[in-house]
Amino acid sequence: MIHWISRSTLCSRILPAIAIALASAGTGHAASSAFGCAGLETNRQLAVVEGEKGFFYRVIADLRMEQQLSEHTADEVALLAEALEAGGTTLVFVPIPTKSLVLPQYLPETAKSDYGFDYGVAKRAYDDVIKRLRDHGIATVDLLERLRKDAGDEPPFFQADFHWTSSGARLSAEEIAAAIRALPGSDDLKKASFQTRPTTRLSIISTMRRLLQSGCKDALPLPQTQGYETFETGGENTTADIFGNDASGGAVALVGTSYSDLPASNFAGFLSQALSTPVTNYSISGGNQFGSITSYLTSEAFQTNRPRFLIWENPIYNNLGKFGDAPLIELSAAARQSCRTIDSEKISHPGANVISVAIGEGEVSDSAVIYAFSGDAHSRRATLRFELSDGHQFESSILRADRMVSTGRFYFPVRYFAREAPQRINLEFDRLSADAAAVSVCSPKAR
């Protein structure tokens, strides 16, 4: 997760309705629970409803009937796709549908009676997001119908966890591969032969199941799935350490959430076999919307070895506009790399972990992005400060969360900079290697 320090807050129309539903739903459902559960609907850590055959659904994430993707946010994602394409990389966006859309047959009656869940409304909201992204020129994969089909002996999602099983991951990988093969540039992918073989049944560590179990008398279904391993036949193992210097990014890179980073589901392996090309997995569990893609696009691995296709997996309920547009602008600037380096003679070091940059008139436009490299790949925090023409101080900070891969590279959107015309900016880092530090002025859009 990326913390953009600002005064803006996220408002959602669905939260008040859910709060009312929670207040009226009650807590005494133990009698109708197959596992002696009670109070799950009002659990402050994770409110859920118990469905049939041991399936549990999150109230906030799974029973929502709207998905948040504004026109402005769609525009920003389109700018990111354009910036990537300018460097030879096609963005393939993969929104994972909710568990309630994929497995509505196990929903309890209370989903409709107490929470007003309507499958048709939820499906239209999902379809609208897919259409809006595609209308903005973003290659977007619709997984819903494929996941709703019979996955064989195993459902596409775990019963007491929100992640997909290896069956769900395999079906999704096949759908994504089919979409990529229909895109320009797919014929240029590096070809390789892969084999996937079953191993033992695997269990995942499930925080959701642990939280639910505390409110249930009987043991909930274990989050187990059939294990698989995928390997390239007749060649070396292409698996690489995340962002390792000696590892090739390959023709296809994968960024995303814990869905993609779940070893038991073998998602990247299924993708490699379905595409017949190596897929390097840069996904990060607990990274939320931007943790993985920001870590990757700001890394040296991306800048020196760009993939032909970048698969960006994100659950559809992850709001890409939650932190404003700064994260997406940062990604576009990092992807486009249309930057002008500021002369080192204009950079001074007035204090520990601080650099000061002299700015000439007209040197920074209103839509510019200030790129700051601390010179230390372990740096996780940077703060930009400058004085406005009216005497007020401007301050913006970027903090990379612990689960992200630190790169020491930060991109600050600076609006109305030219009209304020500051003559100097200051950048403070948690770690600084002054000799290697650099500052540039970038544009997230085509000039």
Residue pairs with C-beta under 8 A, 6 or more apart in sequence:
1 286
1 287
1 288
1 289
1 290
1 291
1 401
1 403
1 404
2 290
2 291
2 294
2 323
2 327
2 398
2 399
2 400
2 401
2 404
3 398
3 399
3 401
4 323
4 324
4 326
4 327
4 397
4 398
5 396
5 397
5 398
5 399
6 323
6 324
6 326
6 396
8 323
8 324
10 319
10 322
12 68
12 319
13 66
14 60
14 64
14 65
14 66
15 60
17 116
18 47
18 59
18 60
18 63
18 64
18 115
21 59
21 114
21 115
21 116
22 41
22 42
22 47
22 59
24 114
25 41
25 42
25 110
25 114
25 115
26 41
26 42
27 38
27 39
27 41
27 42
28 38
29 37
29 38
29 40
29 41
29 50
29 110
30 36
30 37
30 38
30 217
33 50
33 216
34 50
34 54
34 218
35 50
35 54
35 216
35 217
35 218
35 219
35 220
36 216
36 217
36 218
37 50
37 212
37 215
37 216
37 217
38 215
38 216
39 215
40 47
40 48
40 49
40 50
40 56
40 212
40 215
40 216
41 47
41 48
41 49
41 59
41 110
41 114
43 211
43 215
45 211
46 58
46 208
46 211
46 212
47 58
47 59
47 60
48 56
48 57
48 58
48 59
48 208
48 212
49 56
49 57
49 59
49 63
49 107
49 108
49 110
49 111
49 114
49 115
50 56
50 108
51 57
51 106
51 107
51 108
51 111
52 105
52 106
52 107
52 108
53 106
53 159
54 159
54 160
54 220
54 221
55 99
55 103
55 106
55 157
55 159
55 160
56 159
56 160
56 208
56 212
56 220
57 63
57 99
57 100
57 107
57 111
58 99
58 162
58 208
59 115
61 98
61 162
61 315
61 317
62 98
62 99
62 100
62 162
63 100
63 111
63 115
63 117
64 98
64 122
64 125
64 317
65 116
65 117
65 118
65 121
65 122
65 125
66 125
67 125
67 126
67 128
67 129
67 316
67 317
68 319
68 321
68 322
69 128
69 129
69 132
69 133
69 319
69 320
69 321
70 321
71 132
72 321
72 325
73 320
73 321
73 325
73 328
74 132
74 133
74 135
74 136
74 138
75 136
76 320
76 325
76 328
76 329
76 332
77 93
77 133
77 136
77 138
77 320
77 328
78 136
78 137
78 138
79 328
79 332
79 444
79 445
80 91
80 328
80 331
80 332
80 335
81 90
81 91
81 93
81 137
81 138
81 139
82 137
82 446
83 331
83 332
83 333
83 335
83 336
83 444
83 445
84 90
84 91
84 310
84 335
85 91
86 335
86 336
86 446
87 306
87 335
87 336
87 337
88 306
88 308
89 306
89 307
89 308
89 309
89 310
89 335
90 139
90 183
90 184
90 185
90 308
90 309
90 310
91 138
91 139
91 310
91 312
92 139
92 140
92 141
92 176
92 179
92 180
92 183
92 309
92 310
92 311
92 312
93 133
93 138
93 139
93 140
93 141
93 312
93 314
94 140
94 141
94 143
94 172
94 176
94 256
94 311
94 312
94 313
94 314
95 129
95 130
95 133
95 140
95 141
95 143
95 314
95 315
95 316
96 143
96 164
96 172
96 259
96 313
96 314
96 315
96 316
97 126
97 143
97 144
97 147
97 316
98 122
98 126
98 315
98 316
98 317
99 157
99 162
100 107
100 111
100 117
100 119
100 122
101 119
101 122
101 123
101 126
101 144
101 148
102 144
102 147
102 148
102 156
102 157
102 168
103 155
103 156
103 157
104 119
107 117
111 117
112 118
123 144
126 144
126 316
129 316
130 140
130 142
133 140
134 140
139 179
139 183
141 175
141 176
141 179
142 175
143 171
143 172
143 175
143 176
146 171
146 172
146 174
146 175
147 156
147 164
147 168
147 171
147 172
149 171
151 165
151 167
151 168
151 171
152 167
154 165
154 166
154 167
154 225
154 226
155 165
155 167
155 168
156 164
156 165
156 167
156 168
156 171
157 163
157 164
157 165
157 168
158 164
158 165
158 204
158 206
158 221
158 223
158 225
159 220
159 221
159 223
160 206
160 208
160 209
160 212
160 220
160 221
160 222
160 223
161 204
161 206
161 208
161 209
161 223
162 208
163 204
163 206
163 223
163 258
163 259
163 262
163 265
164 172
164 259
164 262
164 265
164 267
165 225
165 226
165 265
166 225
166 226
166 227
166 228
166 264
166 265
166 266
166 270
167 225
167 226
168 265
169 259
169 262
169 265
169 266
169 267
169 270
170 228
170 266
170 270
172 267
172 270
173 267
173 270
173 271
173 273
173 274
174 270
174 274
176 271
176 274
176 311
177 271
177 274
177 275
178 274
180 186
180 252
180 275
180 309
180 311
181 275
183 309
185 308
185 309
186 309
188 251
188 308
189 251
189 252
189 275
189 276
189 277
189 308
189 309
190 250
190 251
190 277
190 278
191 276
191 277
192 232
192 235
192 238
192 272
192 276
192 277
192 278
193 232
193 233
193 234
193 276
194 230
194 231
194 232
194 233
194 269
194 272
194 273
194 276
195 230
195 231
195 233
195 273
196 228
196 229
196 230
196 266
196 269
196 270
196 273
197 228
197 229
198 226
198 227
198 228
199 227
199 228
199 229
200 227
201 224
201 225
201 226
201 227
202 224
202 225
202 226
202 227
202 263
202 264
203 222
203 223
203 224
203 264
204 223
204 224
204 225
204 262
204 264
206 223
209 220
209 222
209 223
212 220
213 219
213 220
225 264
225 265
227 264
227 266
228 266
228 269
228 270
229 266
229 269
230 266
230 268
230 269
230 270
230 272
230 273
231 237
232 238
232 272
232 278
238 248
238 250
238 272
238 278
238 280
240 246
240 247
240 248
240 280
241 247
242 281
242 282
242 284
242 405
243 282
243 295
243 296
243 299
243 300
243 301
243 405
243 407
244 301
245 300
245 301
247 280
247 301
248 280
248 305
249 280
249 301
249 302
249 305
249 306
249 307
250 277
250 278
250 279
250 280
250 307
251 277
251 278
251 307
251 308
251 309
252 271
252 275
252 277
252 278
252 279
252 280
252 307
252 308
252 309
252 310
252 311
253 279
253 280
253 282
253 296
253 302
253 307
253 309
253 310
253 311
254 260
254 267
254 268
254 271
254 279
254 280
254 281
254 282
254 283
254 311
254 313
255 282
255 283
255 292
255 293
255 296
255 310
255 311
255 312
255 313
256 283
256 292
256 293
256 311
256 312
256 313
256 314
257 283
257 284
257 285
257 287
257 288
257 292
257 313
257 314
257 315
257 318
258 283
258 285
258 286
259 265
259 267
259 283
259 313
259 315
260 267
260 268
260 281
260 283
260 292
260 313
261 281
261 283
261 284
261 285
261 292
262 285
267 281
267 313
268 279
268 280
268 281
268 283
271 279
271 311
272 278
272 279
279 311
280 307
282 292
282 295
282 296
283 292
283 313
284 291
284 292
284 295
284 403
284 404
284 405
285 403
286 401
286 403
287 295
287 401
287 403
287 404
288 318
289 314
289 318
289 319
289 320
289 322
289 323
289 327
290 323
290 327
290 331
291 401
291 403
291 404
292 404
293 312
293 331
294 327
294 330
294 331
294 334
294 400
294 404
295 400
295 404
295 405
295 406
295 407
296 302
296 405
297 331
297 334
297 335
298 330
298 334
298 407
298 409
298 410
298 411
299 405
299 407
299 409
300 377
300 407
302 334
303 337
314 320
320 328
325 413
326 413
329 369
329 411
329 413
329 444
330 369
330 398
330 410
330 411
330 412
330 413
332 444
332 445
333 339
333 369
333 371
333 411
333 413
333 442
333 443
333 444
334 409
334 411
336 442
336 443
336 444
336 445
336 446
337 442
338 442
338 443
338 446
338 447
339 371
339 440
339 441
339 442
339 443
340 440
340 441
340 442
341 438
341 439
341 440
342 357
342 438
342 439
342 440
342 441
346 357
346 358
346 359
347 355
347 356
347 357
347 358
347 437
347 439
348 355
348 356
348 358
349 355
349 356
349 434
350 356
350 426
352 432
353 428
353 429
353 430
353 431
353 432
354 426
354 427
354 428
354 429
354 432
355 426
355 427
355 432
355 434
355 437
355 439
356 424
356 425
356 426
356 427
357 424
357 425
357 426
357 427
357 439
358 423
358 424
359 422
359 423
359 424
359 425
361 421
362 418
363 441
364 370
364 414
364 417
364 418
364 441
365 417
365 418
365 443
366 414
366 415
366 416
366 417
366 418
366 419
367 415
367 443
367 444
367 445
368 414
368 417
368 441
368 442
368 443
369 411
369 412
369 413
369 414
369 441
369 442
369 443
369 444
370 384
370 411
370 412
370 414
370 425
370 427
370 439
370 440
370 441
370 442
371 409
371 410
371 411
371 412
371 438
371 439
371 440
371 441
371 442
372 382
372 384
372 409
372 410
372 411
372 412
372 427
372 429
372 437
372 438
372 439
373 408
373 409
373 410
373 436
373 437
373 438
373 439
374 382
374 408
374 409
374 410
374 429
374 431
374 432
374 433
374 437
375 408
375 432
375 433
375 434
375 435
375 436
375 437
375 438
376 408
376 429
376 431
376 432
376 433
376 436
377 406
377 407
377 408
378 406
378 408
378 431
379 406
379 408
379 429
379 430
379 431
379 432
380 399
380 400
380 404
380 406
380 430
380 431
381 397
381 398
381 399
381 400
381 429
381 430
382 397
382 398
382 410
382 412
382 427
382 428
382 429
382 430
383 395
383 396
383 397
383 398
383 427
383 428
383 429
384 394
384 395
384 396
384 397
384 412
384 414
384 425
384 426
384 427
385 393
385 394
385 395
385 425
385 426
385 427
385 428
386 393
386 394
386 422
386 424
386 425
386 426
387 393
387 394
387 422
387 424
388 394
388 420
388 422
389 420
389 421
389 422
394 420
394 422
396 412
398 410
398 412
400 406
400 407
408 429
408 431
411 442
413 444
427 439
